[in-house]
Amino acid sequence: MHEFLISAVAFIVLVGVMVVVHEFGHFAVAKLCGVRVEAFSFGFGPRLFGVKYGDTDYKVCLLPLGGFVKMTGEAPEQNLEAPGAETPSLEDDPGSFTAHPRWQRMLIGVAGPAANFVLALVLMVFYYGWINEVPTYQGLPTTSEWVIPDSPAAQAGIQPGDIIRHFDNEANPGWEQVGIRSTMNLGQTLPVTVERKGRQIALSLHIPREAKGEEFDFIKLGLLPQLQAGPIAVEEVEPGTPAAQAGLRGGDRITAVDGFAFHSIQTLLPYLRVGQGKPVTLTVLRDGTASLDLVVHPAKLESEQDGYPWRLGFKPVQMGVGIAKPLPLFAAAGKSLEFTRKNSFLIVDVLGRLFTHKVAVSQLAGPVGIARMAGEAAEMEGWNPKFSLAAAISLNLGILNLLPFPILDGGGIFLLLIESTIRRDIGIDVKERIYQAAFVVLVAFFAFVIFNDVTKLPIFTHLKP
């Protein structure tokens, strides 16, 4: 229940802000062009309260899921005259949307998505300029810490210590880009170039379909990332555990496990699981100078929840979220532009792969999926997950609204371009039928995405064998 409430509140706040900013873009440009805006609403449904200033009713409605802008003459049905009506056509009304030149109407259509792009830029400029949490692994090469035997990574020929220089079409990717590219290519084989002892080696890596999830599961790929530079630091050792019996102490630093230079327990735990209880030799640095070899016999937990039953019995020093290193304004703006560019191209790439059937529709996240991501980001340590998710969703909203599909902003712009080409308006009755058909398709699509989201909830995934 706690997680549900956090996800619900985070979703309402996040999507509410994104949609209101989007609608404000339409509102601001419509006002500049002289189009009459009848209502600017935060939320949908019955009006709760508000104030009317000039021609516009600024109001708050019951359902806080975004908002809308109502312009005179914007909807096709508003431009239909009743037979025998004496009311003048809206096209003769200077404040009507349809009375303005097509270039102005296209500008109003573009303004909403443009506002989402601006919001993403502003969010990331603020993050980089005032916060900028630098993770402990950022700046490190994308290095394979360990490869699970017989896994897809091992079959591809990747070895511990390899540095990934190219992955799919991404040069010098970070681990986040490796995960994203893998998720986009489930079930496919990708070209990978690794650097090993100064040599560049070209490999082919098959991405297993079962590695999909809210985040890409590197364990299913068999590739364990190096997430920090230093060794595993021991904070404390639990009495009576295998680690205590072997002589491990708080303050020790584990520099190697069976000769492998592990840097985090995110690698150690899968290694112990593969070993199925075999003794491991820990190379330990004590008091900064003495190097010891301790043989530890892992113990199996009677009950485990995370899939890693074999433990040694010590608490590691947590990596933390990183160090705050705010950037100068121009550097922050550059980083923000780079974030926007990379994520925008990624979204376009995903859409292209979706239409060419290289990415399944089932991999898309709808409202339920976004709510889960928002709730997880809200509970995560640090500000990076929150700002990155908000900026990414804003970019998604902007780009998706530019698609040339009726009802979306891009669809309206596309129809205006057609009218400009043929130099006459498309009939109102034709437009109305187009919008009705598009509405049915859009509702069916969203119903499918929401159903797919719901089937991914833990209550259903836990029922799977």
C-alpha positions as CSV (number, residue, x, y, z in Angstrom):
1,M,0.0,0.0,0.0
2,H,2.9,2.3,0.9
3,E,4.5,1.8,-2.5
4,F,1.2,2.2,-4.3
5,L,0.6,5.6,-2.6
6,I,4.1,6.8,-3.4
7,S,3.7,5.7,-7.1
8,A,0.3,7.3,-7.4
9,V,1.4,10.7,-5.9
10,A,4.6,10.7,-7.9
11,F,2.7,9.9,-11.1
12,I,0.1,12.7,-10.5
13,V,2.7,15.3,-9.7
14,L,5.1,14.3,-12.6
15,V,2.5,13.9,-15.3
16,G,0.5,16.8,-14.1
17,V,3.5,19.1,-14.4
18,M,4.5,17.7,-17.8
19,V,1.0,18.1,-19.3
20,V,0.4,21.6,-17.8
21,V,3.7,22.8,-19.2
22,H,2.8,21.3,-22.6
23,E,-0.6,23.0,-22.6
24,F,1.0,26.3,-21.4
25,G,3.1,26.2,-24.6
26,H,-0.1,26.1,-26.7
27,F,-1.7,28.8,-24.5
28,A,1.2,31.3,-24.7
29,V,1.6,31.1,-28.5
30,A,-2.2,31.2,-29.0
31,K,-2.4,34.4,-26.9
32,L,0.5,35.9,-28.9
33,C,-1.2,35.1,-32.2
34,G,-4.5,36.6,-30.9
35,V,-6.5,33.4,-30.7
36,R,-9.2,33.5,-28.0
37,V,-8.5,31.0,-25.3
38,E,-11.7,30.1,-23.5
39,A,-10.2,27.9,-20.8
40,F,-6.8,27.0,-19.3
41,S,-7.5,24.1,-17.0
42,F,-5.3,22.2,-14.5
43,G,-7.0,18.8,-14.3
44,F,-10.1,17.4,-16.0
45,G,-13.8,16.9,-15.1
46,P,-16.0,19.3,-13.0
47,R,-14.6,22.7,-12.2
48,L,-13.6,23.1,-8.5
49,F,-12.5,26.7,-8.5
50,G,-10.8,29.3,-10.6
51,V,-10.8,32.9,-11.9
52,K,-11.9,34.4,-15.2
53,Y,-9.6,37.0,-16.5
54,G,-10.5,38.5,-19.9
55,D,-11.7,35.8,-22.2
56,T,-10.0,33.0,-20.3
57,D,-11.3,30.9,-17.5
58,Y,-8.3,29.8,-15.4
59,K,-9.6,26.9,-13.4
60,V,-8.7,23.8,-11.3
61,C,-10.8,20.7,-12.0
62,L,-11.5,17.6,-10.1
63,L,-9.1,15.0,-11.7
64,P,-5.5,16.2,-11.3
65,L,-4.2,14.3,-14.3
66,G,-2.7,17.0,-16.5
67,G,-4.7,19.8,-18.0
68,F,-6.0,21.3,-21.2
69,V,-6.4,24.5,-23.2
70,K,-9.7,25.2,-25.0
71,M,-9.4,27.6,-28.0
72,T,-12.4,29.0,-29.9
73,G,-12.9,27.1,-33.1
74,E,-10.2,24.5,-32.4
75,A,-12.4,21.4,-32.5
76,P,-13.9,20.5,-35.9
77,E,-17.4,20.2,-34.6
78,Q,-17.3,23.9,-33.4
79,N,-17.0,24.9,-37.0
80,L,-20.2,23.1,-38.1
81,E,-23.1,25.5,-38.5
82,A,-26.6,24.3,-37.8
83,P,-28.9,24.5,-40.8
84,G,-30.7,27.8,-40.9
85,A,-28.6,29.3,-38.1
86,E,-28.1,33.0,-38.1
87,T,-24.9,32.8,-36.0
88,P,-21.9,33.9,-38.2
89,S,-19.2,31.3,-39.0
90,L,-16.3,31.1,-36.6
91,E,-14.1,31.7,-39.6
92,D,-15.4,35.3,-39.5
93,D,-14.6,35.6,-35.8
94,P,-11.1,37.2,-35.5
95,G,-10.5,35.4,-32.2
96,S,-11.2,32.0,-33.7
97,F,-8.4,29.4,-34.2
98,T,-9.6,28.7,-37.8
99,A,-9.6,32.5,-38.7
100,H,-5.8,32.7,-38.3
101,P,-3.3,31.8,-41.0
102,R,-2.2,28.2,-41.2
103,W,1.4,29.1,-40.3
104,Q,0.1,30.6,-37.0
105,R,-2.0,27.5,-36.3
106,M,1.1,25.2,-37.0
107,L,3.1,27.4,-34.6
108,I,0.5,26.9,-31.9
109,G,0.6,23.2,-32.5
110,V,4.4,23.0,-32.3
111,A,4.5,25.2,-29.1
112,G,3.2,22.4,-26.8
113,P,6.0,19.9,-27.7
114,A,8.5,22.7,-27.8
115,A,7.6,23.6,-24.2
116,N,8.3,20.0,-23.2
117,F,11.8,20.2,-24.7
118,V,12.4,23.5,-22.9
119,L,11.3,22.0,-19.6
120,A,13.7,19.0,-20.1
121,L,16.5,21.4,-20.8
122,V,15.7,23.7,-17.8
123,L,15.4,20.7,-15.5
124,M,18.8,19.3,-16.5
125,V,20.5,22.7,-16.5
126,F,19.3,23.1,-12.9
127,Y,20.5,19.6,-12.0
128,Y,23.9,19.9,-13.5
129,G,24.4,23.5,-12.4
130,W,23.2,23.2,-8.7
131,I,23.5,19.5,-7.9
132,N,25.3,17.2,-10.3
133,E,25.8,14.0,-8.2
134,V,28.8,12.3,-9.7
135,P,28.6,8.5,-9.1
136,T,31.7,6.7,-7.9
137,Y,31.9,4.7,-11.2
138,Q,31.3,7.7,-13.5
139,G,34.5,8.5,-15.4
140,L,35.6,4.8,-15.1
141,P,36.0,2.8,-18.4
142,T,33.0,0.5,-19.1
143,T,34.9,-2.5,-17.7
144,S,33.7,-6.1,-17.3
145,E,34.4,-7.1,-13.7
146,W,33.4,-10.7,-14.1
147,V,31.7,-13.0,-16.7
148,I,29.4,-15.8,-15.6
149,P,30.6,-19.1,-17.1
150,D,28.4,-20.4,-20.0
151,S,26.4,-17.2,-20.1
152,P,25.7,-15.2,-23.4
153,A,28.6,-12.9,-22.5
154,A,31.0,-15.8,-22.0
155,Q,29.9,-17.4,-25.2
156,A,30.5,-14.2,-27.0
157,G,34.1,-14.2,-25.8
158,I,34.0,-11.4,-23.3
159,Q,36.5,-11.8,-20.4
160,P,36.9,-10.1,-17.0
161,G,38.8,-6.8,-17.4
162,D,37.6,-6.2,-21.0
163,I,36.7,-2.6,-21.7
164,I,33.6,-2.1,-23.9
165,R,34.6,0.4,-26.6
166,H,31.6,-0.1,-29.0
167,F,28.2,-1.6,-28.3
168,D,25.6,-1.8,-31.1
169,N,26.0,1.7,-32.7
170,E,27.2,3.5,-29.5
171,A,30.9,4.4,-29.2
172,N,32.5,4.4,-25.7
173,P,29.1,3.7,-24.0
174,G,28.5,3.9,-20.3
175,W,26.8,1.0,-18.5
176,E,23.4,2.9,-18.7
177,Q,23.7,3.0,-22.5
178,V,24.7,-0.7,-22.7
179,G,21.6,-1.5,-20.7
180,I,19.4,0.7,-22.9
181,R,20.8,-0.7,-26.1
182,S,20.4,-4.3,-24.9
183,T,16.7,-3.7,-23.9
184,M,16.0,-2.3,-27.4
185,N,17.5,-5.5,-29.0
186,L,16.1,-8.4,-26.9
187,G,16.6,-11.7,-28.8
188,Q,19.0,-10.1,-31.3
189,T,22.8,-10.4,-31.8
190,L,24.8,-7.1,-31.5
191,P,28.3,-6.2,-32.6
192,V,30.5,-5.4,-29.6
193,T,34.1,-4.2,-29.6
194,V,36.2,-4.7,-26.5
195,E,39.6,-3.5,-25.6
196,R,41.8,-6.2,-24.0
197,K,45.4,-5.5,-23.0
198,G,45.6,-2.7,-25.5
199,R,44.0,-4.7,-28.4
200,Q,40.6,-4.0,-30.0
201,I,38.6,-7.2,-30.4
202,A,35.4,-7.5,-32.4
203,L,32.7,-9.8,-30.9
204,S,29.1,-10.7,-31.4
205,L,26.8,-10.8,-28.4
206,H,23.4,-12.4,-28.2
207,I,20.9,-10.5,-26.0
208,P,18.6,-13.0,-24.2
209,R,14.9,-12.1,-24.1
210,E,14.5,-13.1,-20.5
211,A,16.8,-10.2,-19.5
212,K,13.9,-7.7,-19.9
213,G,12.3,-6.0,-16.9
214,E,12.0,-2.5,-15.4
215,E,15.7,-2.3,-15.8
216,F,18.0,-4.5,-18.0
217,D,19.2,-7.5,-16.0
218,F,23.0,-7.8,-16.6
219,I,23.0,-11.1,-14.6
220,K,20.9,-12.7,-17.4
221,L,23.5,-11.5,-19.9
222,G,26.3,-12.9,-17.7
223,L,28.2,-9.6,-17.7
224,L,28.9,-8.0,-14.3
225,P,29.9,-4.3,-14.5
226,Q,32.6,-2.7,-12.5
227,L,30.8,0.0,-10.5
228,Q,33.6,1.5,-8.5
229,A,37.4,1.9,-8.6
230,G,38.4,0.7,-5.1
231,P,38.1,-2.7,-3.5
232,I,35.2,-4.0,-1.4
233,A,35.4,-2.2,2.0
234,V,34.1,-4.1,5.0
235,E,32.1,-2.0,7.5
236,E,31.4,-4.8,10.0
237,V,31.4,-8.6,10.4
238,E,28.5,-10.4,11.9
239,P,29.6,-12.7,14.9
240,G,29.4,-16.4,14.2
241,T,29.3,-16.1,10.4
242,P,31.7,-17.7,8.0
243,A,33.5,-14.3,7.5
244,A,34.0,-14.0,11.3
245,Q,35.2,-17.6,11.6
246,A,37.8,-17.0,8.8
247,G,39.1,-13.9,10.6
248,L,37.6,-11.1,8.5
249,R,37.3,-7.8,10.4
250,G,35.6,-4.4,10.1
251,G,37.9,-2.0,8.2
252,D,39.4,-4.7,6.0
253,R,39.4,-4.2,2.2
254,I,38.9,-7.2,0.0
255,T,41.1,-6.7,-3.0
256,A,40.4,-10.0,-4.7
257,V,38.2,-13.1,-4.5
258,D,39.8,-16.3,-5.8
259,G,42.2,-14.0,-7.7
260,F,39.4,-11.9,-9.3
261,A,39.6,-8.2,-8.6
262,F,36.0,-7.6,-7.4
263,H,35.0,-4.1,-6.5
264,S,31.4,-4.5,-5.2
265,I,29.1,-7.1,-3.6
266,Q,26.9,-6.7,-6.8
267,T,29.6,-9.0,-8.3
268,L,30.5,-11.0,-5.2
269,L,26.9,-12.3,-4.6
270,P,26.4,-13.8,-8.1
271,Y,29.9,-15.3,-7.9
272,L,29.0,-17.1,-4.6
273,R,25.7,-18.3,-6.2
274,V,27.6,-19.8,-9.2
275,G,30.0,-21.5,-6.7
276,Q,27.2,-23.2,-4.8
277,G,29.0,-23.1,-1.5
278,K,32.5,-23.8,-2.6
279,P,35.2,-22.2,-0.3
280,V,36.5,-18.8,-1.6
281,T,39.8,-17.2,-0.9
282,L,39.6,-13.5,0.0
283,T,42.8,-11.4,-0.5
284,V,42.4,-8.8,2.2
285,L,44.3,-5.6,2.9
286,R,44.3,-4.8,6.6
287,D,45.4,-1.5,8.2
288,G,46.5,-0.3,4.8
289,T,49.6,-2.5,4.6
290,A,49.2,-6.2,5.6
291,S,47.9,-8.4,2.8
292,L,46.2,-11.6,4.0
293,D,44.6,-14.6,2.3
294,L,41.5,-15.8,4.2
295,V,39.6,-19.0,3.2
296,V,35.9,-18.6,3.8
297,H,33.2,-21.3,3.5
298,P,29.9,-19.6,2.4
299,A,26.8,-20.4,4.3
300,K,23.4,-20.8,2.7
301,L,20.4,-18.9,4.1
302,E,17.3,-20.8,5.1
303,S,15.2,-18.2,3.4
304,E,16.2,-15.7,0.8
305,Q,14.3,-13.1,-1.2
306,D,16.8,-11.7,-3.7
307,G,17.9,-14.9,-5.4
308,Y,21.4,-15.0,-3.7
309,P,21.2,-17.6,-0.9
310,W,25.0,-17.9,-0.3
311,R,26.5,-15.3,2.0
312,L,29.8,-14.7,3.9
313,G,28.3,-12.6,6.8
314,F,29.7,-9.1,6.5
315,K,28.3,-5.7,5.8
316,P,30.0,-3.7,3.1
317,V,30.5,0.0,3.0
318,Q,27.8,1.4,0.8
319,M,28.8,3.1,-2.4
320,G,26.4,6.0,-1.9
321,V,24.9,8.3,-4.6
322,G,28.1,10.1,-5.3
323,I,29.7,13.5,-4.7
324,A,27.9,16.7,-5.6
325,K,30.0,18.7,-8.1
326,P,27.9,21.5,-9.5
327,L,29.1,22.7,-12.9
328,P,29.4,26.3,-14.2
329,L,26.4,27.6,-16.1
330,F,27.8,27.1,-19.6
331,A,29.1,23.6,-18.8
332,A,25.7,22.7,-17.2
333,A,23.9,24.0,-20.4
334,G,26.2,21.9,-22.5
335,K,25.6,18.8,-20.5
336,S,21.8,19.4,-20.6
337,L,21.9,19.8,-24.4
338,E,23.9,16.5,-24.6
339,F,21.3,14.8,-22.3
340,T,18.4,16.1,-24.4
341,R,20.1,15.2,-27.7
342,K,21.0,11.6,-26.7
343,N,17.6,10.9,-25.1
344,S,15.7,12.4,-28.1
345,F,17.6,10.3,-30.6
346,L,17.0,7.3,-28.4
347,I,13.3,7.8,-28.4
348,V,13.2,8.3,-32.2
349,D,15.4,5.1,-32.5
350,V,13.0,3.1,-30.4
351,L,10.0,4.4,-32.4
352,G,11.8,3.4,-35.6
353,R,12.5,-0.1,-34.3
354,L,8.9,-0.3,-33.1
355,F,7.6,0.3,-36.6
356,T,10.1,-2.1,-38.2
357,H,9.1,-4.8,-35.6
358,K,12.6,-4.9,-34.0
359,V,11.1,-3.8,-30.7
360,A,7.9,-5.3,-29.4
361,V,5.0,-3.1,-28.4
362,S,4.9,-5.0,-25.1
363,Q,8.2,-3.3,-24.1
364,L,6.5,0.1,-24.0
365,A,5.5,1.6,-20.7
366,G,2.1,3.2,-20.2
367,P,0.6,5.1,-17.3
368,V,1.0,2.2,-14.8
369,G,4.6,1.6,-15.9
370,I,5.4,5.3,-15.6
371,A,3.7,5.4,-12.2
372,R,5.9,2.5,-11.0
373,M,9.1,4.3,-12.4
374,A,8.1,7.5,-10.7
375,G,7.5,5.8,-7.4
376,E,10.9,4.0,-7.6
377,A,12.7,7.2,-8.5
378,A,11.0,9.0,-5.6
379,E,12.3,6.4,-3.2
380,M,15.8,6.2,-4.6
381,E,18.6,8.1,-2.9
382,G,19.9,11.2,-4.6
383,W,18.4,13.6,-7.1
384,N,19.7,12.2,-10.4
385,P,16.9,9.5,-10.8
386,K,14.2,12.1,-10.2
387,F,15.5,14.8,-12.6
388,S,16.5,12.3,-15.3
389,L,13.1,10.6,-15.3
390,A,11.2,13.9,-15.3
391,A,13.3,15.2,-18.2
392,A,13.0,11.9,-20.1
393,I,9.2,11.8,-19.7
394,S,9.0,15.4,-20.8
395,L,11.0,14.6,-24.0
396,N,8.8,11.5,-24.6
397,L,5.7,13.6,-24.3
398,G,7.1,16.2,-26.7
399,I,8.3,13.8,-29.4
400,L,5.2,11.5,-29.3
401,N,3.0,14.6,-29.7
402,L,4.9,15.5,-32.9
403,L,4.0,12.2,-34.6
404,P,1.7,12.8,-37.6
405,F,-1.3,11.0,-36.1
406,P,-4.7,12.8,-35.9
407,I,-5.6,14.0,-32.4
408,L,-1.9,14.5,-31.6
409,D,-0.3,17.9,-32.3
410,G,1.7,16.4,-35.1
411,G,-1.5,15.1,-36.8
412,G,-3.0,18.6,-36.7
413,I,0.2,20.1,-38.2
414,F,0.3,17.4,-40.9
415,L,-3.3,18.2,-41.9
416,L,-2.4,21.9,-42.1
417,L,0.5,21.1,-44.3
418,I,-1.8,19.1,-46.6
419,E,-4.2,22.0,-46.8
420,S,-1.3,24.4,-47.5
421,T,-0.2,22.1,-50.4
422,I,-3.7,21.7,-52.0
423,R,-4.5,25.4,-51.1
424,R,-7.9,24.7,-49.7
425,D,-9.4,23.5,-46.4
426,I,-10.2,19.8,-45.9
427,G,-14.0,19.5,-45.3
428,I,-15.1,19.7,-41.7
429,D,-17.1,16.5,-41.9
430,V,-14.0,14.7,-43.3
431,K,-11.8,16.0,-40.5
432,E,-14.4,14.9,-37.9
433,R,-14.4,11.3,-39.3
434,I,-10.6,11.3,-39.3
435,Y,-10.5,12.4,-35.7
436,Q,-13.2,9.9,-34.7
437,A,-11.3,7.0,-36.3
438,A,-8.0,8.1,-34.8
439,F,-9.7,8.4,-31.3
440,V,-10.8,4.8,-31.5
441,V,-7.4,3.6,-32.6
442,L,-5.7,5.6,-29.8
443,V,-8.0,4.3,-27.1
444,A,-7.5,0.7,-28.3
445,F,-3.7,1.3,-28.2
446,F,-3.7,2.8,-24.8
447,A,-6.0,-0.1,-23.5
448,F,-3.4,-2.6,-24.8
449,V,-0.5,-0.7,-23.2
450,I,-2.3,-0.4,-19.9
451,F,-3.2,-4.1,-19.9
452,N,0.5,-4.9,-20.7
453,D,1.6,-2.6,-17.8
454,V,-0.8,-4.3,-15.3
455,T,0.5,-7.8,-16.3
456,K,4.0,-6.6,-15.3
457,L,3.0,-5.8,-11.8
458,P,4.6,-7.9,-9.1
459,I,1.3,-9.5,-8.1
460,F,1.1,-11.1,-11.5
461,T,4.8,-11.7,-12.2
462,H,5.1,-13.6,-8.9
463,L,2.5,-16.1,-10.1
464,K,4.6,-17.1,-13.0
465,P,6.5,-20.4,-12.7
